[in-house]
């Protein structure tokens, strides 16, 4: 083996000598580094948009202002109206679940008071004559 190139030496030759730090290759340095998502996407060839179809025609993406209107947030007025409608629906549901029970008729209503008043007036009229 040649002594000039440290990468071509066998393991046995390296064990006998004092271990020297060999210069690392570029691939070894990259294996030890942490790679961020941005770096990965920048260097990854599969992240590039693929051409579709027989002739590789690029399909255009919609503009941002087109998609923005589809996800339009509700206005304050719309939220208030929606809350009022929900409240009305809850009231209706609670009214439907509660069964109506009438109170019993008071006994004083069944007594013929008008007849009594007429009789008293008749008696008084006769006394006054």
Helices and strands as residue ranges (DSSP letters): G 6-8, H 11-16, H 26-32, H 37-43, H 64-70, H 76-97, H 107-110, H 113-128
